[in-house]
Amino acid sequence: MTKPLTVSLFLALAAFLAIVAAPGAAAEDPGIRHTFFMAGSIIEASAEGIYLCIGSPDGARVGQQLDVVRITRVPSHGPKQQGARFKREKIGTVRIDAIVDEHFAQATVTSGRAEKGDIVRLADPAEGAGEN
């Protein structure tokens, strides 16, 4: 891909994201930002509780166990490695205690730890199958 084309695509994407993230969007409509960029994110982790950007339309249910995953950047080594590399590490689990509204849920940490910015995903039943 040529440099001018790359720059043009980047500017088009930035303009699109600015429109999507613009204030004034209806609170009831989560839009693309929620659906693709925030879905499954831990948006708050405090003494008041853990709040997840996941709701009933996403399949969230009270009592559901979710794995907590932290994504970290892996440093690149050498001039031939281009772009960013990331790794996912399971660091704990949470249980959904309440569906706050169709876009958010409150949860409790059941193992490990959870911080704002971590993501959640359905717990892998195969991980617990070997424990007994």
Backbone hydrogen bonds in HBPLUS format (Angstrom, degrees):
<---DONOR---> <-ACCEPTOR-->    atom                        ^
c    i                          cat <-CA-CA->   ^        H-A-AA   ^      H-
h    n   atom  resd res      DA  || num        DHA   H-A  angle D-A-AA Bond
n    s   type  num  typ     dist DA aas  dist angle  dist       angle   num
A0006-THR N   A0002-THR O   2.96 MM   4  6.21 157.7  2.01 153.7 160.6     1
A0007-VAL N   A0003-LYS O   2.93 MM   4  6.13 164.3  1.95 158.6 162.2     2
A0008-SER N   A0004-PRO O   2.93 MM   4  6.09 158.7  1.98 144.8 151.0     3
A0009-LEU N   A0005-LEU O   2.91 MM   4  6.13 161.2  1.95 150.9 155.6     4
A0010-PHE N   A0006-THR O   2.93 MM   4  6.12 157.6  1.98 147.5 154.2     5
A0011-LEU N   A0007-VAL O   2.90 MM   4  6.14 162.8  1.93 153.5 157.7     6
A0012-ALA N   A0008-SER O   2.94 MM   4  6.12 155.4  2.00 147.8 154.8     7
A0013-LEU N   A0009-LEU O   2.95 MM   4  6.13 159.4  1.99 148.7 154.0     8
A0014-ALA N   A0010-PHE O   2.90 MM   4  6.12 159.2  1.94 150.9 156.9     9
A0015-ALA N   A0011-LEU O   2.95 MM   4  6.12 157.5  2.00 145.9 151.6    10
A0016-PHE N   A0012-ALA O   2.96 MM   4  6.16 158.4  2.01 146.7 152.8    11
A0017-LEU N   A0013-LEU O   2.92 MM   4  6.14 164.1  1.94 153.6 157.4    12
A0018-ALA N   A0014-ALA O   2.96 MM   4  6.13 149.4  2.06 143.6 152.1    13
A0019-ILE N   A0015-ALA O   3.08 MM   4  6.34 150.6  2.17 146.0 153.1    14
A0020-VAL N   A0016-PHE O   2.98 MM   4  6.26 163.1  2.01 152.7 157.5    15
A0021-ALA N   A0017-LEU O   2.90 MM   4  5.95 156.6  1.96 146.8 152.8    16
A0022-ALA N   A0019-ILE O   3.23 MM   3  5.13 159.8  2.27 101.4 107.0    17
A0029-ASP N   A0026-ALA O   3.16 MM   3  5.41 143.6  2.30 104.3 114.1    18
A0035-THR N   A0031-GLY O   3.16 MM   4  6.35 173.6  2.16 153.3 155.2    19
A0036-PHE N   A0032-ILE O   2.86 MM   4  5.72 167.2  1.87 150.8 153.4    20
A0037-PHE N   A0033-ARG O   2.95 MM   4  5.13 139.8  2.11 124.4 137.0    21
A0038-MET N   A0033-ARG O   3.02 MM   5  6.34 134.0  2.24 149.5 159.6    22
A0039-ALA N   A0034-HIS O   2.89 MM   5  5.58 124.2  2.21 153.5 159.6    23
A0041-SER N   A0038-MET O   2.79 MM   3  5.37 154.6  1.86 155.0 153.4    24
A0040-GLY N   A0053-CYS O   2.79 MM  13  5.24 167.2  1.81 139.3 140.8    25
A0120-VAL N   A0040-GLY O   2.70 MM  80  5.08 145.6  1.81 141.2 153.3    26
A0053-CYS N   A0041-SER O   2.82 MM  12  5.28 158.3  1.87 159.1 165.8    27
A0042-ILE N   A0118-ASP O   2.83 MM  76  5.51 154.3  1.89 164.5 159.2    28
A0117-GLY N   A0042-ILE O   2.90 MM  75  5.41 167.2  1.92 149.2 151.7    29
A0043-ILE N   A0051-TYR O   2.90 MM   8  5.76 142.8  2.04 147.5 158.7    30
A0051-TYR N   A0044-GLU O   2.91 MM   7  5.14 161.8  1.94 147.2 149.9    31
A0046-SER N   A0049-GLY O   3.08 MM   3  5.32 169.4  2.09 137.6 140.6    32
A0049-GLY N   A0046-SER O   3.00 MM   3  5.32 151.8  2.08 106.9 115.5    33
A0107-ALA N   A0050-ILE O   2.82 MM  57  5.15 157.7  1.87 148.4 152.1    34
A0052-LEU N   A0105-ALA O   2.79 MM  53  5.18 166.3  1.81 155.1 160.0    35
A0105-ALA N   A0052-LEU O   3.09 MM  53  5.18 152.8  2.16 137.2 143.4    36
A0058-ASP N   A0055-GLY O   2.90 MM   3  5.36 139.1  2.07 111.9 124.1    37
A0060-ALA N   A0055-GLY O   3.21 MM   5  5.25 160.5  2.25 134.4 128.6    38
A0059-GLY N   A0056-SER O   2.91 MM   3  5.01 160.3  1.95 108.6 114.8    39
A0064-GLN N   A0061-ARG O   3.13 MM   3  5.61 161.1  2.17 135.3 137.4    40
A0063-GLY N   A0096-ILE O   2.72 MM  33  5.20 177.1  1.72 149.8 150.8    41
A0096-ILE N   A0064-GLN O   2.96 MM  32  5.46 159.9  2.00 152.3 157.9    42
A0123-ALA N   A0065-GLN O   3.32 MM  58  5.85 159.9  2.37 137.3 131.4    43
A0066-LEU N   A0094-VAL O   2.81 MM  28  5.29 163.4  1.84 155.4 159.5    44
A0094-VAL N   A0066-LEU O   2.83 MM  28  5.29 154.5  1.90 151.3 159.8    45
A0067-ASP N   A0121-ARG O   2.74 MM  54  5.36 143.6  1.87 164.0 169.3    46
A0121-ARG N   A0067-ASP O   3.03 MM  54  5.36 146.1  2.15 143.1 152.3    47
A0068-VAL N   A0092-GLY O   2.76 MM  24  5.01 167.2  1.78 135.3 132.7    48
A0091-ILE N   A0068-VAL O   2.86 MM  23  5.73 162.6  1.89 151.3 157.3    49
A0069-VAL N   A0119-ILE O   2.77 MM  50  5.28 171.3  1.77 160.1 162.3    50
A0119-ILE N   A0069-VAL O   2.95 MM  50  5.28 175.8  1.95 159.6 159.9    51
A0070-ARG N   A0089-GLU O   2.92 MM  19  5.36 166.4  1.94 149.3 149.8    52
A0089-GLU N   A0070-ARG O   2.97 MM  19  5.36 151.4  2.05 145.5 154.8    53
A0072-THR N   A0087-LYS O   3.05 MM  15  5.57 157.6  2.10 154.9 161.0    54
A0087-LYS N   A0072-THR O   2.88 MM  15  5.57 155.4  1.94 156.5 164.7    55
A0074-VAL N   A0085-ARG O   2.77 MM  11  5.37 172.4  1.78 140.2 142.9    56
A0113-ARG N   A0091-ILE O   3.23 MM  22  6.23 154.1  2.30 133.2 139.2    57
A0093-THR N   A0111-SER O   2.98 MM  18  5.18 154.2  2.05 127.9 130.3    58
A0110-THR N   A0093-THR O   2.90 MM  17  5.55 160.6  1.94 132.5 138.8    59
A0111-SER N   A0093-THR O   3.38 MM  18  5.18 152.5  2.46 136.3 130.2    60
A0095-ARG N   A0108-THR O   2.87 MM  13  5.38 152.1  1.95 148.8 157.5    61
A0108-THR N   A0095-ARG O   2.96 MM  13  5.38 151.2  2.04 145.5 153.4    62
A0097-ASP N   A0106-GLN O   2.81 MM   9  5.67 156.2  1.86 141.0 149.0    63
A0098-ALA N   A0106-GLN O   3.28 MM   8  5.19 160.9  2.32 138.3 137.5    64
A0106-GLN N   A0098-ALA O   2.80 MM   8  5.19 161.4  1.83 150.6 157.1    65
A0100-VAL N   A0104-PHE O   2.85 MM   4  5.31 130.3  2.10 123.3 136.6    66
A0101-ASP N   A0104-PHE O   3.37 MM   3  5.48 160.6  2.41 134.3 135.9    67
A0118-ASP N   A0115-GLU O   3.01 MM   3  5.72 166.5  2.03 140.3 143.0    68
A0127-GLU N   A0124-ASP O   3.09 MM   3  5.67 146.6  2.21 114.6 122.7    69
A0131-GLU N   A0128-GLY O   3.28 MM   3  5.43 155.4  2.35 104.4 111.7    70
